[in-house]
Each structure stands twice: as C-alpha cells, then as structure tokens.
Amino acid sequence: MSGAELLVEPLRALLTALGTGVLAPGNPAERLHTAASAVDAARADSQAATRAARDGWAGTGGAAAFATAESVHRGMTVVTADAAEFSRLVQTAAHKVHSASTRLHALVDSLERSAAALGDRLFTPAGLMALVPIAADHLGRGVDIVARTRAELQADTEAMAALGRRTAPAASGAPADAGRLSSAPVPGGVAVTLPDGSVAYAPNERAATAVRAALSQRGVPYVWGGTTPDGFDCSGFTQWAYRQAGVELPRLAQDQDTAGYPVSQADLQPGDLAVWSGHVAMYIGNGQLIEAGDPVGVSPLRTTNLDQTFEGFYRPR
C-alpha cells in the first residue's frame, strides 16, 4: 500500500463503519409497514361490519359487543400508528446515514484528487509531506460528519427505544402499562412519539413535521437572536421548526400569534403555540411544551412565564 493510500485509508474506514444508509428490499421497516396496512384495512372492514350490525342488534348484549368492537378498533388504530412511526424513524435514520455517507465519499474523492494533482511528486518524501496536512484536514472533516450524524441520530434512537418500551410486553407477559397511552388517536391524526415514550396525535402532517423538527433540536444552546441549530432564541426556535414544515412565522415572539388563530387550552393540539409578551413555546401534546431555554428542552404545559403577559394559545395557519 502506497503512502497516499495509507493517508486515504482512515476516511475509508469511517465509510465502512458508518455504512451506506441504503435499506435493502424487504427490510423489517418495510415488512412492518405492509403488515400495518393490512391491519388498517382489517380495521376498516371490521368497522364497516360493526356499523351494519348495529342497525339490527339492539339491547344490552349488542351494546356490550359494540363497545368491545370499538375498543378493538382503537387498539388496531394505535398499532397502525405505532408501526407507521417505527417505519418513519427507520427511514429518517437511514436518510441521515446515507447523507453522511455521500459526504464522506466526496471527501475521499477530494483527497484522491489532491494526491493525483501532485503527480510524480507524490512518490517523494516532499510530496507526501505536502499531502499530510491535506489528509489531516479531510480526516478531521470526516470525523466531524460522523460525530454530527451520531448526534442527529440520537433523537431517532431515543424515540425508537421509547416506542419499543411502550409497545413491548411487560416481563410478566401482561400488556405494557396502558397509562402511557395518554393521548388517544384522533381521526386523521398523525402520530408523534414524545421523549417520555408517550404518543401524541398532531392534527395534520404539517403540524407533526414542525413538532418533530422541534424535538430534533433538544439540547441546542440558547443564543440571543439565534435562528439556526447552532443556537436558538425562543421565537427563532419556533420559526425554524415551522419553516421545516413549509410555514413561515414572524420573527418576534409577540408577533407569532398573528400567523394563527386562537384556541382554548382544552382544544390544544400538537404544533400549537403558547405566546407571551416576550416568549413563545410550542405545545407537543400530552400536557408538554418544547421551548428554547438553556438548552432547548421539554417542560410541562403552563401559562405563566416570569412577569410576562400571557397572550394565549394559537394555531398557525
């Protein structure tokens, strides 16, 4: 192996360790998605049959049977939503790995071009010495890519582990604690797994995207005037999260209510904003907010914030 190849080898090792992020056909996430679709279709058929039977079966026995059927239907909806969330998490993680792999490949190509540009000098001590700092810079950038990808994957890992804890049977063989299902599915709702392992249901994909984007930034430090994942202030954080969903909010916290309409606390849904005279936070469901503090984190739902005036809850349009 030549000296140049030795200098490229650490980057290739990073590539091997990272993987490609390309999911093979028939992977578990794909199979689970197919199974979930079958469960959802069975639920729809069962609900149709239940509605048809309801017209001709009156009395206590019928009422009990229909109540049981509805309970089963709700359970099937939860299973379908959990399967969809698992598949989404796998796809999201794979995309992040694939993106990082593409960037590492670009670094390898760049370093090889730098080596080729040295021509015959590459085979001299002086040429190798000229290539060493270039290789060190490329390797440092490669390590940074891997480190950033690991950090980005942490939220997905935590969400998947929480989903597994919630859906897996308890050690005794009994179902997992049903108390963790603190948010019931809503018609057309989009499941979002929260850091505590519970599942909330956003009213639509746009709100779910904003909530997931916000959750992905937990741990980012507070920076006055910050509007990027390098550091956020409160309104920069909610603005960034909604921008990932294709919605542009005003820059200032006290103005972000103008981009939506008021909702009551009883009608809160994931993605709604809690607005004060100088602060804003996002409701993520199940009695929890996420907000830019020091750092970005999840906190219990509240309407007080220091001595600021609470302006209300708002749902972005």
C-alpha positions in Angstrom: 0.0 0.0 0.0 1.5 3.4 -1.0 1.9 6.3 1.3 -1.0 8.1 -0.4 -3.3 5.1 0.1 -2.3 5.0 3.7 -3.5 8.6 4.1 -6.8 7.9 2.4 -7.4 4.7 4.4 -8.7 6.3 7.6 -11.5 8.0 5.6 -12.4 4.7 4.0 -12.5 3.1 7.5 -15.0 5.8 8.5 -17.1 5.0 5.5 -17.1 1.3 6.4 -18.0 1.9 10.0 -20.8 4.3 9.0 -22.5 2.2 6.4 -24.4 3.3 3.3 -27.8 4.0 4.8 -29.4 2.2 1.9 -32.2 -0.1 3.1 -32.4 -3.5 1.5 -35.7 -4.6 -0.1 -37.8 -6.5 2.4 -36.2 -4.8 5.4 -38.1 -5.0 8.8 -39.5 -1.5 8.4 -40.9 -2.2 5.0 -42.4 -5.5 6.2 -43.9 -3.8 9.2 -45.4 -1.1 7.0 -47.0 -3.8 4.8 -48.4 -5.6 7.9 -49.7 -2.3 9.3 -51.5 -1.6 6.1 -53.2 -5.0 6.3 -54.2 -4.3 9.9 -55.6 -0.9 9.0 -57.6 -2.5 6.1 -58.9 -5.1 8.5 -59.9 -2.4 11.0 -61.8 -0.5 8.3 -63.7 -3.7 7.2 -64.5 -4.5 10.8 -65.8 -1.0 11.5 -68.0 -1.3 8.4 -69.3 -4.6 9.6 -70.0 -3.3 13.1 -71.9 -0.3 11.7 -74.0 -2.7 9.6 -74.7 -4.9 12.5 -75.6 -2.1 14.8 -78.8 -1.4 13.0 -80.2 -4.8 13.7 -78.9 -5.7 17.1 -80.4 -3.7 20.0 -80.3 -4.4 23.7 -77.6 -4.8 26.4 -75.8 -7.6 24.6 -75.5 -5.6 21.4 -74.3 -2.5 23.3 -71.6 -4.5 25.0 -70.5 -6.2 21.8 -70.2 -2.9 20.0 -68.3 -1.3 22.9 -65.8 -4.2 22.7 -65.5 -3.9 19.0 -64.8 -0.2 19.3 -62.1 -0.9 21.9 -60.5 -3.4 19.5 -60.7 -0.8 16.7 -59.0 1.8 18.8 -56.2 -0.7 19.6 -55.8 -1.5 15.9 -55.5 2.2 15.2 -52.8 2.5 17.8 -50.9 -0.5 16.4 -51.1 1.0 12.9 -49.9 4.4 14.1 -47.0 2.9 16.0 -46.0 0.8 13.0 -46.1 3.9 10.8 -44.0 5.8 13.4 -41.4 3.0 13.6 -41.1 2.9 9.8 -40.8 6.7 9.6 -38.0 6.6 12.3 -36.1 3.9 10.3 -36.4 5.8 7.1 -35.4 9.1 8.7 -32.3 7.5 10.3 -31.4 5.7 7.0 -31.6 9.1 5.2 -29.3 10.7 7.7 -26.7 7.9 7.4 -26.9 8.0 3.6 -26.4 11.7 3.5 -23.4 11.4 5.7 -22.0 8.5 3.6 -22.4 10.7 0.5 -20.4 13.5 2.1 -17.7 11.1 3.2 -17.4 9.7 -0.3 -17.0 13.3 -1.5 -14.1 13.8 1.0 -12.4 10.6 -0.3 -12.7 11.7 -3.9 -11.4 15.2 -2.9 -8.4 13.7 -1.1 -7.6 11.4 -4.0 -7.8 14.3 -6.4 -5.4 16.2 -4.3 -3.0 13.3 -4.3 -3.3 12.9 -8.1 -2.6 16.6 -8.5 0.9 16.1 -7.0 1.8 14.0 -10.0 5.3 12.4 -9.7 5.9 14.4 -6.5 3.5 12.1 -4.7 6.2 9.4 -4.7 8.8 11.6 -3.0 9.1 12.5 0.7 8.4 16.1 -0.1 5.2 15.2 -1.9 3.9 13.0 0.9 4.7 15.7 3.4 2.7 18.2 1.3 -0.3 15.7 1.3 -0.2 15.0 5.1 -1.9 18.3 6.2 -4.5 17.9 3.4 -5.2 14.4 4.6 -5.4 15.5 8.2 -7.9 18.3 7.3 -10.1 15.8 5.3 -10.0 13.3 8.1 -11.0 15.9 10.6 -13.9 16.9 8.5 -14.9 13.2 8.1 -14.8 12.7 11.9 -17.0 15.8 12.3 -19.5 14.4 9.8 -19.7 11.2 11.7 -20.0 13.0 15.0 -22.8 15.2 13.8 -24.6 12.3 12.3 -24.4 10.4 15.6 -25.8 13.4 17.4 -28.6 13.7 14.8 -29.4 10.0 15.2 -29.7 10.3 19.0 -33.2 11.7 18.9 -34.3 8.9 16.5 -32.7 6.3 18.7 -34.4 7.6 21.8 -37.8 7.8 20.0 -37.4 4.2 18.8 -36.4 2.9 22.2 -39.3 4.7 23.8 -41.7 3.2 21.1 -40.2 -0.2 21.8 -40.7 0.2 25.6 -44.3 1.3 25.1 -45.3 -1.5 22.7 -43.3 -4.4 24.1 -45.0 -6.8 26.5 -44.1 -6.4 30.2 -41.8 -9.1 31.8 -44.8 -10.8 33.3 -46.4 -11.3 29.9 -49.1 -8.7 30.6 -49.5 -5.8 28.2 -47.3 -2.8 28.7 -48.7 -0.1 31.0 -51.7 1.4 29.2 -51.3 4.6 31.2 -48.5 5.6 28.8 -51.1 6.0 26.1 -52.0 9.4 27.4 -53.2 10.7 24.0 -56.0 8.9 22.1 -55.8 8.7 18.3 -57.9 11.4 16.5 -59.4 11.0 13.1 -56.8 11.9 10.5 -54.3 12.5 13.3 -50.5 11.9 12.7 -48.7 10.1 15.5 -45.7 11.7 17.1 -43.6 9.8 19.7 -42.6 12.2 22.5 -39.3 11.9 24.5 -41.2 10.4 27.5 -42.3 7.5 25.3 -46.0 8.6 25.0 -47.6 9.2 21.7 -49.4 12.4 20.7 -51.5 12.9 17.6 -50.9 16.1 15.6 -53.9 17.3 13.6 -52.0 17.0 10.3 -48.7 16.2 8.7 -47.6 19.9 8.7 -48.0 20.2 12.5 -46.4 16.8 13.0 -43.4 17.9 10.9 -43.0 21.1 13.0 -43.2 19.1 16.3 -40.7 16.5 15.1 -38.3 19.3 13.9 -38.6 21.0 17.3 -37.9 17.7 19.1 -34.9 17.0 17.0 -33.2 20.2 18.4 -33.4 19.2 22.1 -30.1 20.2 23.8 -29.3 23.1 21.4 -28.0 26.0 23.5 -29.8 29.3 23.9 -28.3 32.1 21.8 -29.8 35.6 21.9 -31.1 36.3 18.4 -30.3 32.7 17.3 -32.3 31.3 14.4 -30.3 28.2 13.5 -29.4 24.8 15.1 -26.2 26.4 16.2 -28.2 28.2 18.8 -31.8 29.5 19.2 -33.8 32.1 21.0 -37.4 31.4 21.7 -39.0 32.8 18.5 -36.1 31.8 16.3 -36.7 28.2 17.5 -40.4 28.0 16.7 -39.8 29.9 13.5 -37.2 27.4 12.4 -39.3 24.4 13.4 -42.3 25.6 11.4 -40.1 26.5 8.5 -39.2 22.8 8.2 -42.9 22.3 7.6 -43.1 25.0 5.0 -44.7 27.6 7.2 -43.1 31.0 7.7 -43.8 32.6 11.2 -43.0 36.2 12.1 -39.6 36.7 13.7 -40.7 38.2 17.1 -42.4 36.0 19.8 -45.1 38.6 20.4 -46.0 38.7 16.7 -46.2 34.9 16.1 -49.8 34.9 17.2 -50.6 36.9 14.1 -49.8 33.9 11.9 -52.5 31.8 13.5 -55.9 31.8 15.2 -56.6 31.5 19.0 -57.5 28.2 20.5 -58.5 27.3 24.1 -56.3 25.3 26.4 -59.0 22.5 26.3 -58.6 22.3 22.5 -54.8 22.3 22.3 -53.2 20.1 19.7 -49.5 19.3 18.9 -48.0 22.2 17.0 -50.0 25.0 18.7 -48.0 27.9 20.1 -48.1 29.4 23.6 -47.4 33.1 23.3 -46.4 35.6 25.9 -45.4 39.2 25.6 -41.8 38.2 25.3 -41.7 34.5 24.9 -43.1 31.7 22.8 -43.2 27.9 23.1 -44.7 25.0 21.1 -47.2 22.6 22.5 -46.2 19.0 21.6 -49.1 17.1 23.2 -49.8 15.2 26.4 -49.5 18.3 28.6 -46.0 19.2 27.4 -44.2 22.2 25.8 -40.9 22.4 24.0 -39.1 25.7 24.1 -35.7 27.4 23.7 -34.3 27.7 27.1 -30.7 26.9 28.1 -30.8 24.5 26.3 -33.9 23.6 24.2 -36.0 21.3 26.2 -39.4 19.9 27.1 -41.4 21.3 30.0 -44.9 20.9 31.5 -47.7 23.0 30.0 -48.1 26.4 31.7 -49.5 29.9 31.1 -47.0 31.8 33.2 -43.5 32.9 32.3 -41.7 35.2 34.7 -43.6 38.6 34.8 -44.7 38.4 31.1 -48.3 38.7 29.9 -49.8 35.5 28.5 -51.4 36.3 25.2 -52.9 32.9 24.6 -52.6 29.7 22.6 -52.5 30.0 18.8 -52.7 27.5 15.9 -50.5 28.5 12.9 -52.5 28.7 9.6 
